[in-house]
């Protein structure tokens, strides 16, 4: 195996279990609901 100095030898770790949840920004949306029109998860 030949490695060059400009090649990155570290691999990214697999995504965490909750990464899929944070990728879903909008969990609920209903413009006709008078109390909650939209529910988003923001942050990590």
N, C-alpha and C positions, 0 to 999 in steps of 0.2 A: 504494500500500500504506500503510495507516494502522496505526501501532503505538501502543499505550498504554503508559504507564510501568509498569503492573503486569503486563504480558505478558513472559514469558521469551523472549528472542530467540535464545538458544543452544540448539542441538539436541544430544541425546545422541549420542555416537559409537556406531558399530555395535559389537556385542559381539565380543570377541576370540575367536579360534579355539578356545582352551582353555576358554572359558566353559561350553560344553556338557559338558565332562568334569567340571568342578567342580559342575555341577548334578546329577550322578549320585552321590548320597552313598553308596549301598550297591552295591558292585561284586560282592560274593559273599556268600551266606548259605546255610549248611547246618548245621542243628543236630545232625545225626548225625555230622559229621566230628569226630574226637577232637582234631585239632590246630588247625584254623582253622574257627571257627563263623561268623565274620562279618568282612568286610574292607571298610572305609570309607575314603574320601578326605576329609580335613578340611583346610580352610584355602584360601589363595589364593596 
